[in-house]
Amino acid sequence: MKQALLSLKDGRTYLEEMPLPYCKPGNLLIKTSLSLISKGTESTLASFGKDNYLNKIKKQPEKVSEVLDKAKTDGIEITLKAIRDKIEKPAEIGYCNVGTIIEVGEGVKSFKVGDRVISNGPHAEFVCIPENLCIQIPENLDNETASFGILGSIGLQGIRLANPTFGETFLVIGLGLIGLLTAQILIAQGCNVLGVDPDKEKHKNAKILGIKVCESTGDLNILSWIYSKTNSFGADGVLITASTASDQPLELAAKASRKLGRIILIGVSGLNLKRDLFYKKELSFQVSCSYGPGRYDDNYELKGNDYPIGYVRWTEKRNIAAVLEAMSKNLLSTKELISHRYPFEEIDKAYDLMLSKEKTSGIILKYKDEEEL
């Protein structure tokens, strides 16, 4: 089978012939039909790979102290070898995979061969994924729409932390794939949604999806627009779905919030908080973790130990399932979010396009069986 890998040394994307994964107990072996390239996450990783060593260090300053500590204990030669080994090891890419189960591992009872599922599996012809990271796709939902379920769950978890109520006004900063899905979920919950993004090309899809978008530029103009849409109170909540090293999104969020407003960081932003902005309004700020409870917990993800629903209503798996259910009821639209489709064998071209100056959004990779449909 073929799997897509990314060289962290030079940023090159390529296909590697790999052995078929062994279906371990508690896992599912899935034949991939299509996968979705998540532009924000994957372009960041690819750009990192293409940078020279100095820029790589600048982008990960927190790693410098780790390297210095290792050099003190292990010596410079051993440390340099460890760094080279880390960079020269290719990385798996992708985490929005749709396919059909071809084998069920020992102990799995909630799935059967032939089920269509979405998982956070990488871009590969076959993937072996733990049961708690796979969700069955509703019968009336097509594969392309379902491929956005993982990204939708990232937005949904941030929304759950913000705890919106019917009629509230929320500001979404960043109108990429996750931002547009997040805004649609808020609308489905009865919220008024305002959107901000410096890329005016992204405004078109936002408007189609019912999001009020600020066409102005500059913080003062944007703030004036937000307050004009909220009876001069400010937004009840702000969800930051942008990806930037700048502190500007967080500062804008604080200025745009009403007193006791809630700010949730779903994407990536600088975190230099200006105390005065948060102090006077008594704002709350929280960082959302990926798909939800269970993420990065090996007992949940790898060993299949679910959290009792009475104590943790919305785990990462139940969040993804909720997004798929909303899609099956036409509460979320994804057709506007797809800009390109490529055969899986041309993933290098898809990545080149993603990193180019051409405007793109969701890029679908189709595998052989899907191409024949």
Secondary structure, 3 states (H helix, E strand, C coil): CEEEEECCCCCCEEEEECCCCCCCCCEEEEEEEEEEECHHHHHHHHHHHHCCHHHHHHHCHHHHHHHHHHHHHHCHHHHHHHHHHHHHCCEECCCCEEEEEEEECCCCCCCCCCCEEEECCCCECEEEEEHHHEEECCCCCCHHHHCCHHHHHHHHHHHHHHCCCCCCEEEEECCCHHHHHHHHHHHHCCCEEEEECCCCHHHHHHHHCCCEECCCCCHHHHHHHHHHCCCCCCEEEEEECCECCCCHHHHHHHHHEEEEEEEEECCECCCCCCHHHHHHHCCEEEECCCCCCCCCCHHHHCCCCCCCCCCCCCCHHHHHHHHHHHHHCCCCCCHHHEEEEEEHHHHHHHHHHHHCCCCCCEEEEECHHHHHC
